[in-house]
Amino acid sequence: MTMETPLAAYRNGGYEVEIRRDGTKVRREVEPGVPPVHPEQMDLKVTDWCDAGCAWCHEKSTRRGRHGDVDAMLALLSPLPAGVEIAIGGGDPLSHPEFDRLVTGLRDMGLIPNVTVNGRHLDRHRPQLERLISAGAVFGVGVSVFGRVPDWDYEHMVVHMIAGVDDPALLDDLPSRKVLVLGYKDHGRGIGFRGRHDERVTANIARWYRELLWLAREHHLSFDTLAISQLRPERLFRSPELYARRFMGAEGQFSMYVDGVMREYAVSSYSAERRPWTDIVSMFQAVRSGTPEQGAAPVPQAVPFGP
Amino acid sequence: MNIRTNVRDGVFETNSSSSHSVTVVPEEVLDFSIPKEDLRNGVLVVRPRGHGLEWYRYHSPQGKLAYLLSQLAPDYLDACPRGEDCAAILRRTHPKAEMAIGAVERVTGCRVEVRPHSRDAQHYLGIYVDPDSRGVGLEMLKDEETLLGFLFSPRSFVETGDQDTGPGDTIPTDLGEVPYLKGAYATARIQGDPLTLVVAPDGALTVTGDGDTVEIPGESYGFVRLRERLADLVVESVEVTHGDAGTPMAEETAVQSFHDFLAEATSYDSPKIPLAEDLVMTGRHGELDPWTDPSPVTLTLSCVVRPGKVPGIMAAAEAIATPARRPA
């Protein structure tokens, strides 16, 4: 059997990391106790502009939003070694007039650019995305569901759905999809939306909690940290050991958030505490020092029990 | 030294608000074979019934829980008003029932209702448990981990019988009526990868999967030896061919041939074979008269294997086949 050449492999402190061509990431702790030097992945907000107007948007993006400076973002990220993943978001990131220059610049540095678009914008941006994918400048594409699951057969597309907002029945009778389940963010416009529709949001989260049982057998699911605390996917696993192998670490242990518009950084996009950016390694160490150690799972919330 | 390894499976990091913190791979999760509609409604109805006087199988999590509850509190359940939810009182009066129902509710997020079978139901026997059978299986209520592993495993089921009669050709289950086969049990279909097993009249086994084929000679008892590795598959269809196979075979003849084969193969102490609950049985025969010469049939088992498990089965088949290929 021949092993496929990985897309990237690097050493990061006490860890060896390999990114495979299907997106699989394997992290091995080869020197226990030696922390990572830089993030393995970064959420990079490149614009505040968006015309989707989602009532729960935690970024509060609007049509008046500004774009980030591409040269400044490329300069900030230039010390990162090849193989680090950059998850580009917004706002509507593909509306950034220099999006192509940003992703080709990141790729020239050996970084792995991925992007999230709103399903409402997919038709608008699909030709540009397909061109950049063909050119090897974009890899994973997350598509936030907006009323329907996108009909796009790109192998590295991940459907993003928010517990508390989206209807899991949208996945009924569909062939297996890669689905990232996001927890509900009580941040930005998410606070007001929850205030106005608390009962609806809570019932929807409870529904996701129950329906994970069939979704897990028919679709390929991932969860973010908030979704872990709200939906407790560890209950789905055959053993705690299997879950531990799949748990990639608490927010901020191997990841961080950078706001390229405001030139700030934080543990995640919904962190209340944000600081002005400096250099990437110092920023990551600051983020890491303020977060729990790897293996400390998010604190579970109460079981959202009930029909 | 154990190197701690973490794996994100099959996705790039696309999340621009936090990160992919856990990926779920279907073969690593428990088998929650609970209908989608029940999960959507948020209520799981458990219907205890009596046992010890008829043959019956429980495959579903609700069915297995119903069995355990009927073992735990048969007299109480028999006294419960038929059709009414008696979960609350059961939980208050039996700590093990509280543990079991609470664990299922926590894992599924659904409310559990316990409604004993109505007296009008077909086959209603009351919540009678034969004295010789009382308490059988209660070890599954030892703790939550044991209980959940039992309830949510596709490989566990409860079969109740009657000591005075044997099973018929079929057996009622909570998945519906299925053929009663000594060496097999019925289960829900799974998603996965195809694998074909062909058993020749001389017992030779041909295994085809993952673009590869392994042939095991008859004297190696390939099927019997490979069965330890077959828990991760479900047989979806069986074709029985006899002779030069020109004419469709009567279904009962095909079933009988398969039954005979399984009875022989299960004379060894090995796990039962999972068959799809809607198993398709077909057969064809040629000039030979299957009634006068019933033994030389070829069985073709079309299976679905849990994702990622085919290479292990092929490797096991290869290991069985290889010694026989060595020169003396």
Contacts between the chains, C-beta under 8 A, distances in Angstrom:
chain1	res1	chain2	res2	distance
A	22	B	10	5.3
A	23	B	8	7.6
A	23	B	10	5.7
A	23	B	11	4.7
A	23	B	12	3.9
A	24	B	7	6.7
A	24	B	8	6.5
A	24	B	9	5.6
A	24	B	10	5.5
A	24	B	11	7.8
A	25	B	7	7.1
A	25	B	8	4.3
A	25	B	13	7.7
A	26	B	5	6.6
A	26	B	6	7.7
A	26	B	7	5.3
A	27	B	5	6.9
A	27	B	6	4.7
A	27	B	7	7.6
A	28	B	3	5.2
A	28	B	4	7.4
A	28	B	5	5.1
A	29	B	3	6.2
A	29	B	4	4.2
A	29	B	5	7.5
A	30	B	3	6.3
A	32	B	4	7.5
A	41	B	13	4.4
A	41	B	19	5.9
A	43	B	15	6.9
A	43	B	16	4.9
A	43	B	17	6.4
A	43	B	18	7.0
A	43	B	19	7.3
A	44	B	16	7.2
A	45	B	16	7.0
A	58	B	17	6.9
A	59	B	17	7.8
A	85	B	12	6.5
A	85	B	13	4.3
A	87	B	13	5.0
A	87	B	14	5.7
A	87	B	15	5.6
A	87	B	16	4.6
A	87	B	19	7.7
A	88	B	16	6.3
A	89	B	16	2.3
A	89	B	17	6.6
A	90	B	16	7.6
A	93	B	16	7.6
A	112	B	12	6.9
A	114	B	12	4.8
A	114	B	13	5.8
A	114	B	14	4.7
A	115	B	14	7.1
A	115	B	16	7.6
A	116	B	14	5.6
A	116	B	15	6.9
A	116	B	16	4.4
A	116	B	17	8.0
A	139	B	12	4.9
A	140	B	11	6.6
A	140	B	12	2.7
A	140	B	13	6.6
A	140	B	14	4.3
A	141	B	14	6.4
A	142	B	14	3.2
A	142	B	15	6.3
A	142	B	16	7.2
A	156	B	11	7.7
A	156	B	12	5.7
A	158	B	11	5.4
A	158	B	12	7.6
A	158	B	14	4.9
A	160	B	14	7.3
A	160	B	15	7.2
A	169	B	40	7.5
A	172	B	36	7.7
A	176	B	191	7.4
A	178	B	10	6.9
A	178	B	11	5.5
A	180	B	11	7.3
A	180	B	14	6.8
A	180	B	15	6.0
A	180	B	20	6.3
A	182	B	15	7.3
A	182	B	17	6.8
A	182	B	18	7.5
A	185	B	17	7.0
A	206	B	42	7.5
A	206	B	109	6.3
A	207	B	40	7.3
A	207	B	42	7.8
A	209	B	109	4.1
A	210	B	39	4.6
A	210	B	40	7.4
A	210	B	42	6.0
A	210	B	108	6.2
A	210	B	109	3.9
A	210	B	110	5.7
A	211	B	36	7.4
A	211	B	39	5.3
A	211	B	40	6.6
A	213	B	32	3.8
A	213	B	34	6.0
A	213	B	39	5.6
A	213	B	108	6.2
A	214	B	32	7.0
A	214	B	34	7.4
A	214	B	36	4.7
A	214	B	39	5.9
A	216	B	24	5.3
A	216	B	26	6.6
A	216	B	29	5.0
A	216	B	32	7.3
A	217	B	26	5.8
A	217	B	29	7.2
A	217	B	31	7.7
A	217	B	32	6.8
A	217	B	191	7.3
A	218	B	191	7.3
A	220	B	9	7.7
A	220	B	10	6.4
A	220	B	11	7.5
A	220	B	23	7.4
A	220	B	24	7.4
A	220	B	25	7.6
A	220	B	26	7.6
A	221	B	23	7.2
A	221	B	24	4.4
A	222	B	8	7.6
A	222	B	11	5.8
A	222	B	20	4.5
A	222	B	21	7.8
A	222	B	22	6.6
A	222	B	23	4.5
A	222	B	24	7.1
A	223	B	20	7.6
A	223	B	21	6.0
A	223	B	22	4.7
A	223	B	23	8.0
A	223	B	24	7.6
A	224	B	15	5.8
A	224	B	17	7.2
A	224	B	18	4.3
A	224	B	19	6.3
A	224	B	20	6.8
A	224	B	21	5.7
A	225	B	18	5.4
A	225	B	19	7.0
A	225	B	21	4.9
A	226	B	18	6.5
A	228	B	21	5.8
A	228	B	22	6.1
A	233	B	22	5.6
A	233	B	24	6.2
A	234	B	22	8.0
A	235	B	106	7.3
A	235	B	107	5.0
A	236	B	24	6.2
A	236	B	29	4.4
A	236	B	30	6.3
A	236	B	32	7.6
A	237	B	24	7.8
A	237	B	28	5.9
A	237	B	29	5.9
A	237	B	30	7.2
A	238	B	28	5.9
A	238	B	29	6.6
A	238	B	30	5.7
A	242	B	28	4.7
A	243	B	22	7.4
A	245	B	5	6.5
A	245	B	6	6.2
A	245	B	7	6.0
A	246	B	6	7.2
A	246	B	7	6.6
A	246	B	8	7.7
A	246	B	9	7.4
A	246	B	22	5.0
A	246	B	23	5.7
A	246	B	24	7.1
A	246	B	25	7.5
A	246	B	28	7.3
A	247	B	6	6.8
A	247	B	21	6.5
A	247	B	22	5.4
A	248	B	6	5.3
A	248	B	8	5.6
A	248	B	19	7.0
A	248	B	20	6.8
A	248	B	21	5.3
A	248	B	22	6.9
A	249	B	6	7.2
A	249	B	21	7.1
A	250	B	21	7.7
A	251	B	18	5.8
A	251	B	19	6.8
A	251	B	21	7.6
A	254	B	19	7.8
A	255	B	13	8.0
A	255	B	18	7.5
A	255	B	19	4.4
A	257	B	18	8.0
A	268	B	17	6.9
A	268	B	18	4.7
A	268	B	19	7.9
A	269	B	16	7.1
A	269	B	17	4.3
A	269	B	18	6.8
A	270	B	17	6.7
A	270	B	18	7.4
A	298	B	21	7.9
A	303	B	106	5.9
A	303	B	109	6.6
A	304	B	109	6.8
A	305	B	105	6.7
A	305	B	109	5.9
A	305	B	111	7.5
A	306	B	42	6.5
A	306	B	111	7.1
A	307	B	41	6.4
A	307	B	42	3.1
A	307	B	43	6.5
A	307	B	110	7.9
A	307	B	111	6.9
